[in-house]
């Protein structure tokens, strides 16, 4: 196996080696094709590091000025595309050091003092994920807003609530839609909780042991928008909890989107026919002209597997690693980047699908009492008369069995048949045998009645205002 070297290559290591890396090793090691997106965050860290070097007396004022100007120029060149990584650059750090050396010559080499790629990449990735977590949060807010807006139109629309995909009890469709908002609100809380734990800066930890130079990791942390610096330099460079936890949150989001997607698929089927999707958010068939497919909902289901897979990848990669840094950790970035990318794709599409869909309230209302969904109303009516629920359940079950045998509705049973089933049943039971009365009776906190649903709407709207504000905050210094 031959080695390949290049006089133009910028390398962050190699002094003790007599030759360059083999081509196969170079191809395996290179990560710049995916970690280049960390460039703005690496440059932000470089500016903070330059200032701390100056504070320690390792750069004079003139050198600091030139260093910061060069970093600003390099950032502008990266943003415009004038500066790009080359095939010779191993990673984002190598590429950016090359750009700095091109602008400053030997002065650019001073920036490497007191830091390592180990603490650099851990810092960059935290900055990237904290920044993009807010972008994901904003998309979650938009989807929740779309659900809330639909729910506002259906506060009193009856629907057949289900368990085991069987008709169970009447609910309002607004309540059902809000049941998908609640997990999104929890996902937003998880993102904020994660962000609080991720707001710890590894910069200053060096390769693993800190630095003998008089640096100030706490000051660097504050400049970069972190709450504090890492209390243990070995843990700082080895920790990828923040990646795994971020991927858990994104996987959980994926699961919630998948459940919503599955329901939309059912609601839009011919068998249900409760919802019609806008043409702009549905697709057709290449062979069957009549088809209208809920592809966005199906893709949301599919993306959940990909998001869960990213979490499994990182957890499996981490589970047997000794302290501190190991090259295995290069595998932490692609799943994290992919989770961000996939959610940024699917969330706007879902929001558009939900906000533009047409709910067929007449079909929902017609389906609400089907399947003896008012049976529980009979049992509760008996309980209010003093009958123990165990007995009330048995009596109501016999009433349903009679209706099934005669293929009739609960309110179509004669007075004589009611009395034959139980002395506790009398004609007054018919007062509870309507969907409207069943929904009106649900007045407790969190229940499906129009009043509690209106309360849920108001609370969700207030929370979403707060979350929108949080998601629009910037955590990365410019």
Buried (B, 14 or more C-beta within 10 A) or exposed (E): EEEBEEEEBBBEEEEEEEEBBEEEEBEEEBBBEBBBBBBBBBBBBBBBBBBBBBBBEBBEEEBBEBBBEBBEBBBEBBEEEEBEBEEBBBBBBBBBBBBBBBBBEEBBEBBBBBBBBBBBBBBBBBBBBBBBBBBBBBBBBBBBBBBBBBBBEBBBBBBBBBEEEEBBBBBBBBBBBBBBBBBBBBBBEBBBEBBEEBBBBBBBBBBBEBBEBEBBBEBBBBBBBBEEBBEEBBBBBBBBBBBBBBBBBBBBBBBBBBBBBBBBBBBBEEEBEBBBBEEEBBBEEEEEEEEEBBBBBBBBBBBBEBBBBBBEBBBEBBEEBEEBBEEEBBBBBBBBBBBBEBBBEBBBBBBBBBBBBEBBBEBBBEBBBEBBBBBBBBBBBBBEEEBEEEBBBBBBBEBBEBBEEEEEEBBEBEEEBBEEBBEBBEEEBBEBBBBEEBBEBBEEEEBBBBBBBBBBBEEBBEBBEEBBEBBEEEBBBE
